[in-house]
Amino acid sequence: MSSIETQLKKLGLDDRESVLYMTLLTHGPCSVRKLAGISGVNRGSTYDSLKSLRERGLICHYHEDTKQCFVAEDPEKLVRLVNEQKAELDQISASLSQMIPELRSLYDNGGGKPTVSYYEGGAGVRTILLDVLEKMAAQDESQREYYVYSSASVREAGLYASFENFTDERIARTIRVKTIALGHCGTIAELSEHKCIEAVEGSPTYILIYANKCAFISLGANGTLFGVVVDNPGLYKTQKIVFESLWKMLPEKL
């Protein structure tokens, strides 16, 4: 597929529409029979695709004797199509923004059942870490703090390999973190506090407690990281109480 056809697909044209449009640009006016022969698209599909292209304003047609001929419009029409789509998306975005409070109310009152999401590999871990940043950044500045039970084995297995600038992003968004390390504490960055339970080694799970969620990132038997995120205010509050109680009992890290 050419780069032009790739861009046409991004505009919403399917494979047949892209091929037919490019054929008309290249060969000029064509009857349906000629167009189907050149493009390799069967005649039945050609009619349907031409109708779609006409509705988008990318082609027009005229009659020549008993034949109906189709011709591509000026490619400048593609820019118009993009602008129309952008205007429509802007309108949808504005409407959704007004609906978010109502949708959020429905979401928050959806019966209280926990929502559990599963993620695997580096991409999955990155999704979890990005969610932490986005959800915490949306809080009032005084509430931008989350808690971590840090597993050395999970960190060393590449927890942040897919999001190497996570800490920099966290600091830039003025998000604070309190960490209880199970084993050695590791590096302490800005806007973070650490305490350790040094007698504990080999914990297989890294836990994040944030924004009514608890994320559990573990190391599988094959060395692959996977994560489970539970979205439930009750579980979050319980884990938060346990963390804060344990935090008070642990000595300050020297």
Number of C-alpha atoms within 10 A of each C-alpha: 7 7 8 11 18 14 12 19 14 11 14 12 19 14 15 18 23 20 20 22 24 17 19 19 16 10 12 13 20 19 17 19 14 13 23 19 12 15 16 13 18 14 15 10 12 20 13 12 22 21 14 15 18 16 11 14 16 20 22 16 16 12 10 9 7 6 12 14 19 20 20 24 17 11 12 9 15 16 10 14 15 14 12 12 14 12 12 12 12 12 12 11 12 11 11 12 12 10 11 11 11 11 13 11 10 11 11 12 10 10 8 12 11 15 10 13 12 15 17 17 17 17 15 18 26 20 15 21 19 16 14 21 21 14 14 22 18 12 13 9 13 9 13 19 20 19 21 20 21 27 26 21 19 22 18 10 14 18 24 17 15 16 17 12 10 16 17 12 14 22 16 10 16 18 23 19 21 19 21 23 22 23 19 17 18 12 7 10 12 13 14 18 15 21 23 21 14 12 8 12 14 11 17 17 23 22 21 24 24 25 22 16 22 25 25 18 27 25 22 15 7 6 12 14 22 20 22 19 20 18 20 18 18 14 16 19 17 10 20 19 12 10 18 12 11 12 17 10 8 12 10 11 9 5
